[in-house]
C-alpha cells in the first residue's frame, strides 16, 4: 500500500469516526474539545457535525486556513499540557467530545502524550462522553468503543468516558 | 461539505486517476515526470504503479518524507519553469506521463501555470502519453480524456498527448 493509499484510509477513518460520534452523543450535553487545529479541516468537519455545541480548540501556533480559525473565545493558545490544566475549571459539567489527533513522528513525545493526556482529559469529560485519539490511550474510567464499520483497527481509538 | 470531506474527495480522485493511468499507458513507452514532490505521497504511489519506469521529480525545495525522496539522478531541483526547459533534451523520445499537482491558493500563479506549463510540457511528451493536472490546461495537440468513473468533474484534468 502506497503512502497515498494509507493517507486516504487514515483520513476516511477519521471522518467515519467523527460522523459516527454525532449520533453516539445524542443526549450527552457538553462542548467539544479539539486538541490541535492543524490545517483546520477536522475543526471544519466538527462544526458541521455539531452546529449547536461550543468547540474549543487548543493549539500551540495557528497555521490553518483562514476560514477554519475559531474566534478568540474558542481558541486556547499554548502548550496543551499547560492550557488544558487551566481550562478544566471553565467546564464544570465537562465536555462531551475530545478529539486528539496529535500523534507525531516523535515516538517519545507520543509515549508522553499517551500517558499524560488521559490524566488531563479525564476530569474534563462528562460521563458518557467520547475521547477520540490517533494513539491508544488508557484510563481506568474509560471504556474502548468498537470502531464504526469499515474503519481499520489501530487507525483510530475511541473511548467512552 | 466540510473541508475534510472535500479533501478526502480530492485525494481519492487523484488516486483513482493515477490507478487508471497505469492501464491507459499500456504500450506507451517513456518515463514519468512528477512536477512537485510535496510530501512525497503521490511519488510513492507513482512508483508503486510504474515500478519499471524511470520517474523524474521536479521540485524547488525538498520537504518530503525521507522514504519518498528520489535519488539524485531523478530529482531535478529548481524553478520548474527553468528546469523543465533544460530537461527536454534529456528525453528525446518523450515522457509517457506528466503529473502536475501544482495548483496553489495563488490565483495569478495558477493562471501563469495554466498558460506556460502546456507550452513547456508539450515538446517533452511522447505521442499517446498522458498529462494529469489539478488545473485545466490547454494545448492544440492535447485531447481531454474522460475522467475515470466516480471522479467528480473539475477535481482533476487528464489530457492525451
Interface residues (C-beta under 8 A of the other chain):
Chain A: X2 X3 X4 X5 X7 X8 X11 X12 X14 X15 X18 X39 X40 X41 X42 X44 X45 X48 X65 X67 X68
Chain B: X2 X3 X4 X5 X7 X8 X11 X12 X14 X15 X18 X39 X40 X41 X42 X44 X45 X48 X65 X67 X68
